[in-house]
């Protein structure tokens, strides 16, 4: 049976099927195990990257190397369960397996990373009907390629320890573009090792390094936010004491850095809170592993430094809600009350006795960077009564027309939230 399949055909089919489904199949079908091992060995062990994207020898791909961005699969999602303020509407924008971090080019190409998967995607709405039409697999065989960022025509992709640059990416969709290594100087620890990346107003690429543990003191590079030049040089630490941020952004007026942080585990259902933080300048320390939520001393390390030594959160979020992506709303489609306020994707708890999160929340702030309130904006991915979950928000992105995209790595889609008064 195996002789009927070429290696390129195997790669093509593996790129189409969800990565986690392949893993479950390999034990019962030896050819899948062989193909998976082959891709991992050729793609992850060196500082050159073997890229596999849309393959011309597969009938599943269009002539331009694309796949349909929406199929019948997402039509079964119970979008009617999502609760939004009056006038807001949620729809499926695209289907992307394990959809994680989002980055948008000025011409409208949406790039999407993976965490549990191994791929990076590009998605486009070709006919401007507010639903994506085509998607391309930019690369596969990557190690938690969660982070994507776009600058000057190039796509930057972050694995656990490496960052790659795909030059002139939009001219090379569906052409198996070959990336250039930007840096391989980050730790290879996978515990909190997946990375959100973004370019700041200073033109530098910001890259977090999560703590390699639940709670510990570690080498200086861990529990930080760093930044580098686009060519990989000049790494410096911007913020310390940040346990695990998987989302940050900059205020549209002040250009100052804001970020979410995931609180430690094993202190009970209700402690500690997760955090929304604001960095007024470089070099600040935000408490981990000594202090949580601004005032809660860590039971293991809290005796070493007082909470007064650290920057307090702007807003304590729910305990274990796992806040990830966040954005200031800069569009004009939503009512004026949302302008320059912060939307946060809460991925949801993983070990709390009663689940919490699985929603989009809103933090309102004043012109002095103080919180005016923390409220739920969109919910319904979690059924509180049954504790069943059908979706987990990951990242948010404001589109040029003012609509907001939300990625979901559990339902494998990207939503579009709009306002229709």
C-alpha positions as CSV (number, residue, x, y, z in Angstrom):
1,X,0.0,0.0,0.0
2,X,2.8,2.4,0.9
3,X,4.3,2.2,-2.6
4,X,1.3,4.0,-4.0
5,X,2.2,7.2,-2.1
6,X,5.1,9.5,-2.9
7,X,6.7,11.5,-0.1
8,X,5.3,14.7,-1.6
9,X,1.8,13.2,-1.6
10,X,2.2,12.2,2.0
11,X,3.2,15.7,3.0
12,X,0.3,17.2,1.0
13,X,-2.3,15.1,2.8
14,X,-0.6,15.7,6.2
15,X,-0.8,19.4,5.6
16,X,-4.6,19.2,5.0
17,X,-5.5,17.0,7.9
18,X,-5.4,18.4,11.4
19,X,-2.1,17.6,13.0
20,X,-3.6,16.2,16.2
21,X,-5.7,13.8,14.2
22,X,-2.6,12.5,12.4
23,X,-1.0,11.8,15.7
24,X,-4.0,9.6,16.7
25,X,-3.9,7.8,13.4
26,X,-0.2,6.9,13.3
27,X,-0.5,4.1,15.8
28,X,-3.0,2.2,13.6
29,X,-1.4,3.0,10.3
30,X,2.3,2.7,9.9
31,X,2.7,5.0,7.0
32,X,1.4,7.9,9.0
33,X,4.0,7.3,11.7
34,X,6.7,7.1,9.1
35,X,5.6,10.3,7.4
36,X,5.3,12.2,10.7
37,X,8.7,11.0,11.8
38,X,10.2,12.1,8.4
39,X,8.8,15.6,8.6
40,X,9.9,16.1,12.2
41,X,13.4,14.9,11.5
42,X,13.8,17.1,8.4
43,X,12.2,20.2,9.8
44,X,13.0,20.7,13.5
45,X,16.6,19.6,14.2
46,X,18.6,22.3,12.4
47,X,18.7,26.0,11.8
48,X,17.5,25.4,8.3
49,X,13.8,24.8,7.8
50,X,12.2,22.4,5.3
51,X,9.0,24.1,4.4
52,X,6.0,22.2,3.1
53,X,2.9,24.1,1.9
54,X,0.2,23.5,-0.7
55,X,1.4,20.8,-3.1
56,X,0.5,20.9,-6.8
57,X,0.2,17.1,-7.0
58,X,-2.8,17.1,-4.6
59,X,-6.3,17.5,-6.0
60,X,-7.3,19.1,-2.7
61,X,-5.4,22.3,-3.6
62,X,-6.4,25.0,-6.2
63,X,-4.0,26.0,-8.9
64,X,-2.7,28.9,-6.7
65,X,-1.9,26.4,-3.9
66,X,-4.9,27.5,-1.8
67,X,-7.6,25.6,0.1
68,X,-11.2,26.8,0.7
69,X,-11.3,29.0,3.8
70,X,-14.8,28.0,4.8
71,X,-16.5,24.6,4.3
72,X,-19.6,22.9,5.7
73,X,-17.7,21.9,8.8
74,X,-18.1,25.2,10.7
75,X,-21.9,25.4,9.9
76,X,-22.6,23.1,12.9
77,X,-21.1,25.5,15.4
78,X,-23.7,26.8,17.8
79,X,-23.1,30.5,17.3
80,X,-26.6,31.2,18.6
81,X,-25.2,30.4,22.1
82,X,-22.8,33.4,22.1
83,X,-24.1,36.3,24.2
84,X,-23.1,39.8,23.0
85,X,-24.3,43.3,23.8
86,X,-27.3,44.4,21.7
87,X,-26.5,45.2,18.1
88,X,-23.4,43.0,17.9
89,X,-23.2,40.0,15.6
90,X,-20.8,37.0,15.4
91,X,-20.1,35.0,12.3
92,X,-17.4,32.5,11.1
93,X,-14.7,34.4,9.1
94,X,-12.5,31.4,8.3
95,X,-11.8,27.8,9.3
96,X,-8.2,27.3,10.5
97,X,-7.1,24.3,12.5
98,X,-5.8,25.2,16.0
99,X,-6.1,28.9,15.1
100,X,-3.9,30.9,17.5
101,X,-2.1,34.3,17.1
102,X,-3.2,36.7,14.4
103,X,-1.3,39.2,12.3
104,X,-2.7,41.3,9.4
105,X,-0.9,42.8,6.4
106,X,-1.9,46.3,5.1
107,X,-3.3,44.6,2.0
108,X,-5.6,42.3,4.1
109,X,-3.8,39.0,4.3
110,X,-4.4,37.4,7.7
111,X,-1.6,35.2,9.1
112,X,-2.4,32.6,11.7
113,X,-0.2,30.6,14.0
114,X,-0.5,27.2,15.7
115,X,0.4,25.9,19.2
116,X,-0.8,22.3,19.3
117,X,-0.5,22.1,15.5
118,X,2.7,22.6,13.5
119,X,1.6,25.0,10.8
120,X,1.3,28.7,9.8
121,X,-1.5,29.8,7.6
122,X,-2.5,32.8,5.4
123,X,-6.1,33.7,4.9
124,X,-7.7,36.1,2.4
125,X,-11.2,37.6,1.8
126,X,-10.9,37.9,-2.0
127,X,-14.3,39.3,-2.8
128,X,-14.7,41.6,0.2
129,X,-17.8,40.0,1.6
130,X,-16.4,39.8,5.1
131,X,-15.8,36.0,4.9
132,X,-12.5,34.5,3.9
133,X,-12.4,32.7,0.6
134,X,-8.9,31.2,0.5
135,X,-6.3,29.9,2.8
136,X,-2.7,28.8,2.3
137,X,-0.4,26.7,4.4
138,X,2.8,28.8,4.6
139,X,4.8,26.2,6.5
140,X,4.5,23.0,8.4
141,X,6.7,20.8,10.6
142,X,7.3,23.7,13.1
143,X,7.7,23.5,16.8
144,X,4.7,25.4,18.4
145,X,4.7,28.2,15.8
146,X,2.3,30.3,17.9
147,X,3.7,33.7,17.1
148,X,3.2,35.6,13.8
149,X,4.1,39.2,13.0
150,X,4.2,41.2,9.7
151,X,6.5,44.0,8.8
152,X,7.5,45.7,5.5
153,X,6.2,42.8,3.4
154,X,7.8,40.1,5.4
155,X,6.2,37.5,7.8
156,X,8.0,36.7,11.0
157,X,7.2,33.3,12.7
158,X,8.2,32.3,16.3
159,X,8.8,28.8,17.3
160,X,9.8,27.9,20.9
161,X,13.5,28.8,20.4
162,X,13.7,30.3,16.9
163,X,12.3,33.1,14.8
164,X,12.0,32.9,11.0
165,X,11.5,35.5,8.4
166,X,9.5,34.8,5.2
167,X,10.5,37.6,2.8
168,X,7.9,39.1,0.4
169,X,5.4,36.6,1.7
170,X,2.3,37.8,-0.1
171,X,3.9,37.3,-3.5
172,X,4.8,33.8,-2.6
173,X,1.6,32.3,-1.2
174,X,1.3,28.7,-2.3
175,X,4.9,28.6,-3.5
176,X,6.6,26.9,-0.6
177,X,8.5,30.0,0.5
178,X,11.9,29.5,2.0
179,X,12.4,31.4,5.3
180,X,15.6,33.0,6.7
181,X,16.6,32.4,10.3
182,X,16.4,35.6,12.4
183,X,17.5,34.1,15.7
184,X,17.9,30.8,17.4
185,X,19.1,32.3,20.7
186,X,15.9,31.7,22.8
187,X,15.6,28.8,25.3
188,X,14.2,25.5,24.0
189,X,12.1,24.8,27.1
190,X,8.5,24.0,26.0
191,X,6.9,24.8,29.4
192,X,5.4,28.2,28.6
193,X,7.7,28.2,25.6
194,X,5.2,29.1,22.9
195,X,5.5,32.7,21.9
196,X,3.3,35.6,21.0
197,X,5.3,38.2,18.9
198,X,4.6,41.7,17.6
199,X,6.4,44.7,16.3
200,X,6.3,47.7,18.6
201,X,6.0,51.4,17.7
202,X,9.9,51.5,17.9
203,X,10.1,49.0,14.9
204,X,11.6,46.3,17.1
205,X,10.2,42.7,17.5
206,X,8.9,42.0,21.0
207,X,9.3,38.3,22.2
208,X,8.3,36.9,25.6
209,X,10.1,34.1,27.4
210,X,7.7,32.4,29.8
211,X,8.7,30.8,33.1
212,X,9.9,27.2,32.6
213,X,7.7,26.0,35.5
214,X,4.6,26.7,37.4
215,X,6.5,28.6,40.1
216,X,10.3,28.9,40.4
217,X,13.2,31.2,40.4
218,X,15.1,30.8,37.1
219,X,17.7,32.2,34.8
220,X,17.4,35.9,34.0
221,X,16.0,35.4,30.5
222,X,12.9,33.6,31.8
223,X,9.7,35.3,32.9
224,X,10.5,38.3,30.7
225,X,9.5,40.3,27.7
226,X,12.4,40.9,25.3
227,X,12.9,42.8,22.1
228,X,15.2,42.4,19.1
229,X,16.0,44.3,15.9
230,X,14.3,42.8,12.8
231,X,17.6,41.1,11.9
232,X,17.9,39.4,15.2
233,X,20.5,41.6,16.8
234,X,20.4,43.8,19.9
235,X,18.3,41.6,22.3
236,X,17.4,43.4,25.5
237,X,14.9,42.7,28.3
238,X,12.0,45.1,28.4
239,X,10.1,43.7,31.4
240,X,10.7,41.2,34.2
241,X,8.6,39.2,36.6
242,X,6.1,38.2,33.8
243,X,5.2,34.6,34.3
244,X,3.6,33.8,31.0
245,X,2.3,36.5,28.6
246,X,0.7,35.3,25.4
247,X,-0.5,38.7,24.4
248,X,0.6,42.3,24.4
249,X,-0.2,45.5,22.5
250,X,0.5,49.3,22.6
251,X,-1.8,52.1,23.5
252,X,-2.9,53.9,20.3
253,X,-2.2,57.3,21.8
254,X,0.7,56.9,24.3
255,X,2.4,54.0,22.5
256,X,3.1,52.4,25.9
257,X,3.1,48.6,26.3
258,X,0.2,46.7,27.8
259,X,0.1,42.9,28.3
260,X,-1.8,40.0,29.9
261,X,-0.2,37.6,32.3
262,X,-1.3,34.1,33.4
263,X,-1.3,33.5,37.1
264,X,0.4,30.5,38.8
265,X,-1.5,27.3,39.5
266,X,-1.9,25.2,42.7
267,X,-3.1,27.9,45.0
268,X,-6.7,26.9,44.8
269,X,-9.7,27.7,42.6
270,X,-9.8,31.4,43.5
271,X,-6.1,32.4,43.8
272,X,-4.2,34.1,42.3
273,X,-5.9,36.3,39.8
274,X,-4.6,36.6,36.3
275,X,-3.4,40.1,35.3
276,X,-3.6,43.0,32.9
277,X,-0.5,45.1,33.2
278,X,0.9,48.4,31.9
279,X,4.6,49.2,31.5
280,X,5.2,52.9,31.9
281,X,8.8,52.4,31.0
282,X,11.4,49.7,30.3
283,X,13.0,47.7,33.1
284,X,10.1,47.3,35.5
285,X,9.4,44.1,37.5
286,X,5.9,42.8,37.7
287,X,6.2,40.4,40.7
288,X,6.6,36.8,39.6
289,X,7.6,34.6,41.3
290,X,7.3,36.6,44.6
291,X,4.0,38.4,44.4
292,X,0.7,37.8,42.5
293,X,-2.1,40.2,41.7
294,X,-0.2,43.1,43.3
295,X,-0.8,42.1,46.9
296,X,-0.6,38.2,47.3
297,X,2.6,36.9,48.6
298,X,3.7,33.6,46.9
299,X,3.6,30.8,49.5
300,X,7.0,29.5,48.4
301,X,8.9,32.7,47.4
302,X,7.0,35.6,48.8
303,X,9.2,35.9,51.9
304,X,12.1,37.0,49.7
305,X,10.7,40.3,48.5
306,X,7.7,42.4,49.5
307,X,4.9,43.1,47.1
308,X,5.6,46.8,47.4
309,X,8.8,46.2,45.4
310,X,6.8,45.5,42.2
311,X,4.5,47.1,39.7
312,X,0.8,46.4,40.5
313,X,-1.6,45.3,37.8
314,X,-3.9,47.8,36.2
315,X,-6.7,45.2,36.6
316,X,-6.8,41.8,38.3
317,X,-8.7,39.4,36.0
318,X,-10.5,36.2,37.0
319,X,-8.5,33.4,38.6
320,X,-7.2,30.9,36.0
321,X,-9.1,32.5,33.1
322,X,-5.9,32.3,31.0
323,X,-6.0,35.8,29.3
324,X,-4.1,35.7,26.0
325,X,-4.5,38.1,23.2
326,X,-5.6,41.7,23.7
327,X,-6.2,44.8,21.6
328,X,-7.3,48.4,22.1
329,X,-10.4,49.0,20.0
330,X,-9.3,51.6,17.4
331,X,-12.1,51.3,14.9
332,X,-15.2,53.3,14.3
333,X,-17.7,50.5,13.6
334,X,-18.5,49.8,17.3
335,X,-20.2,52.5,19.4
336,X,-18.0,55.3,20.7
337,X,-17.9,53.9,24.2
338,X,-15.6,51.2,23.1
339,X,-13.0,53.5,21.5
340,X,-9.5,52.9,23.0
341,X,-10.8,50.4,25.4
342,X,-9.2,46.9,25.8
343,X,-10.7,43.6,24.6
344,X,-9.1,40.5,26.0
345,X,-9.4,36.9,24.9
346,X,-9.8,34.6,27.9
347,X,-8.8,31.1,26.8
348,X,-10.3,29.5,29.9
349,X,-9.2,27.5,32.9
350,X,-7.6,24.0,32.6
351,X,-7.6,22.6,36.2
352,X,-10.1,24.7,38.2
353,X,-12.9,22.6,39.8
354,X,-15.5,24.8,38.1
355,X,-14.4,26.1,34.7
356,X,-14.0,29.9,34.2
357,X,-13.1,32.1,31.3
358,X,-13.8,30.9,27.7
359,X,-15.0,34.4,26.8
360,X,-14.0,37.9,25.6
361,X,-13.8,40.5,28.3
362,X,-13.5,44.3,28.2
363,X,-11.4,46.5,30.5
364,X,-12.3,50.2,30.4
365,X,-9.5,52.6,31.3
366,X,-9.2,56.3,31.7
367,X,-6.6,58.7,30.4
368,X,-4.4,58.1,33.4
369,X,-4.2,54.3,32.7
370,X,-6.5,53.4,35.6
371,X,-9.1,50.7,35.2
372,X,-12.7,51.9,35.3
373,X,-14.2,48.3,35.2
374,X,-13.8,44.7,34.0
375,X,-16.8,43.2,32.3
376,X,-17.8,40.3,30.0
377,X,-18.3,41.3,26.4
378,X,-18.9,37.9,24.7
379,X,-19.6,34.6,26.3
380,X,-21.3,31.2,25.6
381,X,-18.4,29.0,24.6
382,X,-18.7,27.5,28.1
383,X,-22.0,26.1,29.4
384,X,-21.8,26.9,33.1
385,X,-24.5,24.3,34.0
386,X,-23.0,21.3,32.2
387,X,-19.4,22.6,32.2
388,X,-19.1,21.6,28.6
389,X,-16.8,23.7,26.3
390,X,-17.1,24.1,22.6
391,X,-14.8,27.0,21.9
392,X,-11.7,28.8,23.4
393,X,-10.9,32.3,22.3
394,X,-7.2,32.9,21.8
395,X,-6.4,36.2,20.1
396,X,-8.3,39.4,18.9
397,X,-7.6,41.7,16.0
398,X,-9.3,44.9,14.9
399,X,-9.9,45.0,11.2
400,X,-9.7,48.2,9.0
401,X,-13.5,48.2,8.7
402,X,-13.8,48.2,12.5
403,X,-14.9,44.6,12.9
404,X,-13.1,42.4,15.4
405,X,-11.6,39.0,14.6
406,X,-11.3,36.3,17.3
407,X,-9.3,33.1,16.9
408,X,-10.5,29.9,18.5
409,X,-8.0,27.0,18.7
410,X,-10.7,24.5,20.0
411,X,-13.4,25.1,17.5
412,X,-10.7,25.6,14.8
413,X,-12.2,28.8,13.4
414,X,-11.8,32.6,13.3
415,X,-14.9,34.6,14.1
416,X,-15.8,38.1,12.9
417,X,-17.7,40.3,15.4
418,X,-19.4,43.3,13.9
419,X,-22.0,45.9,15.0
420,X,-25.3,46.4,13.2
421,X,-27.5,48.9,15.1
